[in-house]
Amino acid sequence: MRSLLLCAVALAALSCVAASE
């Protein structure tokens, strides 16, 4: 499922942003 992969990528990006703050 592509949506699952996109969800994982989105979560990873959010984690990076959260860690940066």
Buried (B, 14 or more C-beta within 10 A) or exposed (E): EEEEEEEEEEEEEEEEEEEEE
